[in-house]
Amino acid sequence: MTFFKFKFFLFLFACLFANLLQAQKMNSTGITIAEIKTIHSTILNEDRKIYVYTPANHSEPLPVIYLMDGENISLVAGIVDFLYQTNQLPPLIVVGIGNYEYDRNRDLSPTHSLLNMDGTSNSINFKTTGGGENFLKFINDELIPYVEKNYKPSPNKIFFGHSFGGLMSAYCLLNHPEMFNSYIAVSPALWWDKESIFKNSDLLNKNKDYSHKTVFFSDGNEGAEFHKSVIKLQSLLQQKKITGLRYKYIPYPEETHNSELVKATQDGLNFVFENWKPAKSDTTLELVVKFYEKRSEQLGFQELPPEQVINEMGYKFLNVPNNFDKAIKCFELNTKNYPTSYNAFDSLGDGYSAKGDKVKAIAAYKKSIAINPNVEETQKKLKALE
């Protein structure tokens, strides 16, 4: 069978226009974009709500986006899901961290300040600011271990923030680069506390490991003072020329502070996952495997060939006369790399069945059913052979 049933494209629009504060309810049809979990943080001394989006029918470890202001999960995960369904991104997990429901100004500010961007005082809203380090400690010591225990993440972690969340993404990159592999900062509020983020003389020090890191940042039409701080980050990255650090800055002068998030989400993720899949000229299994070996070297950790990529290659071979063995080789690789995938064994059964090897086809279908007995199509194929 094909690897995934193609989802209805209008799902994206349900995601974009749903109530962001009720992310689990997308529309009247009952479509769900994310499950909501509550975990207790000893570090923050409070219960924290997280929103978790996972793509359907995946058994392999997946990259994880850690999204600040997780109430925006409907927008970001909706775009992620649509880009995945249209083969523009690999499958990803999105973990949204609720901030608006808590003390957002405390969590998403690295230093204490009472000043607005124009220098006026905001003693009411900013009185608790400066908790950013503690918030990062919560993510590193409590949230990431929770995700690793309860989901199936790969080593590839992306830190995503907008506005004050973008400030914390940039701050984490400059001060704790080891926490994440990639950083996305959409309209980061780098003006905060008189640009205190730039006052550390040790920024981008070569003694810190920035190899295999990727950074995307942007701004909209927020004005000259806001833009000046973002350009300062671009200049810093240009001057330091850190080996192994990829970065990209895109201005969106026609977008507002909020509307920019839609475009920057897609552009940022496309940059982070640039060249994530083999070229069309990689037409053999050997070339595809070599592609992911080279990509693993670039990433700094092993990335197995995605199950979907190899599965699709297998079916292409299966549809060409006398290429059954090539197809079976693809399907066998998936069963080796993803031994808990019912679909990998179902596809292997299809390969053996097409070749006329009834015994091996039956064995593969039975293995698939043992993993997931609820797939009627596999049950029908097994029954037809027995």
C-alpha positions in Angstrom: 0.0 0.0 0.0 1.1 3.6 -0.3 3.0 5.0 2.7 0.4 7.4 3.8 -3.1 8.3 2.8 -3.0 11.9 1.5 -4.9 14.2 3.8 -7.4 16.7 2.7 -5.6 20.0 1.7 -8.2 22.2 3.3 -6.9 21.0 6.6 -4.4 23.8 6.5 -7.0 26.5 6.3 -8.8 24.9 9.3 -5.5 25.2 11.1 -4.9 28.8 10.2 -8.2 30.2 11.2 -9.0 28.1 14.2 -9.1 29.6 17.7 -5.5 29.6 18.7 -6.3 29.4 22.4 -8.3 26.2 21.8 -5.8 24.5 19.6 -7.2 21.0 20.1 -10.5 21.9 18.5 -9.9 22.8 14.8 -13.4 22.9 13.4 -16.9 21.3 13.7 -15.7 18.1 12.1 -13.6 17.3 15.1 -10.2 17.6 13.4 -7.4 17.7 16.0 -4.1 19.4 15.4 -2.4 18.8 18.7 -2.9 17.0 22.0 -2.7 19.1 25.2 -0.6 17.9 28.1 0.1 19.4 31.5 3.5 18.8 33.1 4.7 20.0 36.5 7.8 22.0 36.6 9.8 22.0 39.8 12.1 24.6 38.3 9.3 27.1 37.6 7.2 25.8 40.6 4.0 25.5 38.5 2.1 23.3 36.1 2.8 24.1 32.5 0.6 23.3 29.5 2.2 22.0 26.3 0.7 21.4 22.9 2.0 18.4 20.9 1.5 17.8 17.2 2.7 14.6 15.7 2.3 13.4 12.1 0.2 10.3 11.6 1.7 6.8 11.1 5.3 7.4 11.8 7.6 5.0 13.6 10.9 6.6 13.0 12.5 9.2 15.2 11.5 12.7 14.1 13.0 16.2 14.5 11.3 18.4 17.1 10.3 22.0 16.9 10.1 23.6 20.4 7.7 26.4 19.9 7.5 29.3 22.4 4.1 30.9 22.6 2.7 27.4 22.0 -0.8 28.7 21.8 0.1 29.4 18.2 0.4 25.7 17.6 -2.6 25.8 15.2 -0.7 28.1 12.8 2.7 26.6 13.0 1.8 23.0 13.1 -0.8 23.6 10.4 1.9 25.0 8.1 4.2 22.1 9.1 1.6 19.5 8.3 0.7 21.1 5.0 4.3 21.4 3.9 4.9 17.8 4.9 1.9 16.5 3.0 3.1 18.3 -0.1 6.6 16.9 0.3 8.2 20.2 1.0 9.3 19.2 4.5 10.1 16.0 6.3 7.7 14.8 9.0 8.2 16.8 12.2 7.0 16.9 15.8 5.9 20.3 17.1 5.9 20.9 20.9 4.2 24.2 21.8 5.1 25.7 25.2 2.3 27.7 26.6 3.4 31.3 27.5 0.4 33.6 27.2 -1.4 31.7 29.9 1.5 32.2 32.3 3.9 35.0 33.0 5.1 35.5 29.4 7.2 38.6 30.1 9.0 36.8 32.9 9.7 33.6 30.8 10.7 35.3 27.6 13.1 38.0 28.8 16.7 37.2 29.6 17.3 40.3 31.8 15.2 42.4 34.1 14.1 45.7 32.7 11.1 48.1 33.0 11.7 49.9 29.7 9.7 49.8 26.5 11.5 50.1 23.2 11.1 53.9 23.2 12.7 54.1 26.7 9.5 54.8 28.6 8.8 52.9 31.8 6.4 50.0 31.9 6.7 49.1 35.6 3.3 47.3 35.6 3.8 44.8 32.8 7.5 44.3 33.2 7.9 44.1 36.9 8.6 40.3 36.8 10.9 40.3 33.8 14.3 38.5 33.7 13.3 34.9 34.1 14.6 33.7 30.7 17.5 31.7 32.1 15.1 29.8 34.4 12.8 29.2 31.5 15.6 27.7 29.4 16.5 25.5 32.4 12.9 24.2 32.5 13.1 23.4 28.8 16.5 21.7 29.0 16.1 19.8 32.3 12.4 19.0 32.3 10.6 19.5 29.0 13.1 17.9 26.6 13.5 14.8 28.9 9.6 14.5 29.0 9.4 14.7 25.2 12.2 12.1 24.8 10.5 9.7 27.2 6.9 10.0 25.8 7.5 10.6 22.1 10.1 9.5 19.6 12.3 12.4 18.8 15.5 12.4 16.8 18.5 14.3 18.0 17.5 17.2 15.7 15.9 20.0 17.8 14.7 23.4 16.6 14.0 26.4 18.9 11.3 28.6 17.4 10.1 32.0 18.8 8.3 35.1 17.6 8.8 38.6 19.1 9.8 38.0 22.8 10.1 34.3 21.9 12.4 35.4 19.0 14.5 37.3 21.6 14.8 34.1 23.7 15.7 32.0 20.6 18.5 34.5 19.7 19.6 34.7 23.3 19.8 30.9 23.6 21.9 30.7 20.4 24.4 33.3 21.6 24.7 31.9 25.1 23.7 28.2 25.1 24.2 27.0 21.5 24.5 23.4 22.6 20.8 23.2 23.5 19.4 23.1 20.0 20.6 22.3 16.4 18.6 25.2 14.8 17.2 28.5 15.9 14.3 30.4 14.3 13.7 34.0 15.5 10.8 35.7 13.9 10.8 39.5 14.6 13.0 39.0 17.7 12.6 41.8 20.2 16.4 42.4 20.3 15.8 46.0 21.5 15.0 44.6 24.9 16.8 46.2 27.9 18.8 48.6 25.6 20.0 45.7 23.5 21.6 44.0 26.4 21.7 40.8 24.4 24.7 42.2 22.6 26.7 43.5 25.6 28.4 40.2 26.4 31.9 40.4 24.9 32.0 36.6 24.6 29.2 36.4 22.0 29.9 33.8 19.3 33.2 33.0 20.9 35.1 30.4 18.9 35.5 28.4 22.1 31.8 27.6 21.9 30.7 24.9 19.6 28.6 26.5 16.8 29.4 23.7 14.3 26.4 22.2 12.6 24.1 25.1 13.8 21.5 26.8 11.7 19.9 30.2 12.3 17.0 31.9 10.6 15.8 35.4 11.6 13.5 38.0 10.2 11.6 41.2 10.8 8.6 43.1 9.4 7.6 46.8 9.3 8.0 47.3 13.0 10.0 50.5 12.5 13.6 51.8 12.5 14.5 51.1 16.1 13.2 47.5 16.0 14.9 47.0 12.6 18.2 48.4 13.8 18.6 45.8 16.5 17.9 42.9 14.1 20.5 44.3 11.6 22.9 44.3 14.5 22.5 40.6 14.8 23.1 40.2 11.1 26.3 42.3 11.4 27.5 40.2 14.3 27.1 37.0 12.4 28.8 38.4 9.3 31.8 39.7 11.4 32.4 36.5 13.4 32.3 34.2 10.4 31.9 31.1 12.5 32.9 27.9 10.7 29.9 25.5 10.4 27.3 28.1 11.3 24.6 28.6 8.7 22.4 31.6 8.9 19.9 33.6 6.9 18.1 36.9 7.4 14.9 37.8 5.5 13.2 41.2 5.9 9.5 41.4 5.2 8.9 45.1 4.9 5.3 44.7 3.7 4.3 42.5 6.7 3.2 43.5 10.1 4.8 42.2 13.3 2.1 39.5 13.4 1.4 38.8 9.7 5.1 38.1 9.1 4.8 34.9 11.2 3.0 33.1 8.4 5.7 33.7 5.7 8.6 33.4 8.1 7.4 30.0 9.4 7.6 28.5 5.9 10.8 30.3 4.9 12.5 29.5 8.2 11.7 25.8 8.1 12.6 25.6 4.4 16.1 27.0 5.3 16.6 24.8 8.3 15.7 21.7 6.2 17.4 22.9 3.0 18.5 19.9 0.9 16.7 17.5 3.3 15.9 15.0 0.6 17.9 13.4 -2.2 18.2 14.9 -5.7 16.1 13.5 -8.5 19.3 12.2 -10.0 19.8 9.9 -7.0 17.8 7.1 -8.6 19.4 4.1 -6.9 19.1 2.9 -3.3 22.9 3.1 -3.0 23.0 6.8 -4.0 20.2 7.7 -1.5 21.9 5.9 1.3 25.1 7.8 0.5 23.1 11.1 0.5 22.0 10.5 4.1 25.4 9.4 5.2 26.8 12.7 3.9 23.9 14.6 5.4 24.6 12.9 8.8 28.1 14.3 8.6 26.8 17.8 8.0 24.3 17.6 10.8 26.7 16.1 13.3 24.5 13.1 14.1 23.2 10.1 12.3 20.0 10.6 10.2 18.7 7.4 8.7 17.0 7.5 5.3 13.4 8.4 6.1 11.0 5.5 5.8 8.7 7.4 3.4 11.6 8.2 1.0 12.8 4.6 0.8 9.2 3.3 0.6 8.3 5.5 -2.3 11.5 4.5 -4.1 10.6 0.8 -3.5 7.2 1.3 -5.1 8.7 3.0 -8.1 10.9 0.0 -8.7 7.9 -2.3 -8.1 6.1 -0.6 -11.0 8.9 -1.3 -13.4 9.2 -4.8 -14.9 12.1 -7.0 -13.7 12.9 -4.6 -10.8 11.3 -6.6 -8.0 14.6 -7.3 -6.3 15.5 -3.6 -6.2 12.1 -2.9 -4.7 12.5 -5.7 -2.1 16.0 -4.3 -1.2 14.4 -0.9 -0.4 11.6 -2.5 1.7 14.1 -4.7 3.5 16.2 -1.6 4.4 13.1 0.0 6.0 12.3 -3.1 8.0 15.9 -3.0 9.3 15.9 0.7 10.1 12.3 0.8 11.4 11.5 -2.7 12.9 8.4 -1.4 14.6 6.7 -0.1 11.5 3.8 -2.2 10.3 3.8 -0.3 7.0 7.5 -1.3 6.3 6.6 -5.0 6.6 3.3 -4.5 4.6 5.4 -3.0 1.8 7.9 -5.9 2.0 5.0 -8.2 1.7 3.9 -6.4 -1.5 7.4 -6.7 -2.9 7.5 -10.5 -2.3 4.0 -10.9 -3.5 4.8 -9.1 -6.8 7.8 -11.3 -7.3 5.7 -14.4 -6.7 7.4 -15.5 -3.4 4.2 -16.5 -1.6 5.9 -17.8 1.5 8.0 -14.7 2.2 5.0 -12.5 1.4 2.8 -14.2 3.9 5.6 -14.0 6.6 5.9 -10.2 6.0 2.2 -9.6 6.1 1.9 -11.6 9.3 4.7 -9.5 10.8 2.9 -6.3 9.8 -0.4 -7.5 11.4 1.4 -8.5 14.6 2.6 -4.9 14.9 -0.8 -3.4 13.9 -3.7 -5.8 13.6 -6.2 -3.0 12.6 -5.1 -2.5 9.0 -7.9 -4.2 6.9 -6.0 -3.9 3.7 -3.1 -6.0 5.0 -5.6 -8.6 6.4 -7.2 -8.9 2.9 -3.9 -9.4 1.2 -2.8 -12.1 3.6 -6.2 -13.9 3.3 -5.8 -13.8 -0.5 -2.5 -15.6 -0.3 -3.4 -18.2 2.3 
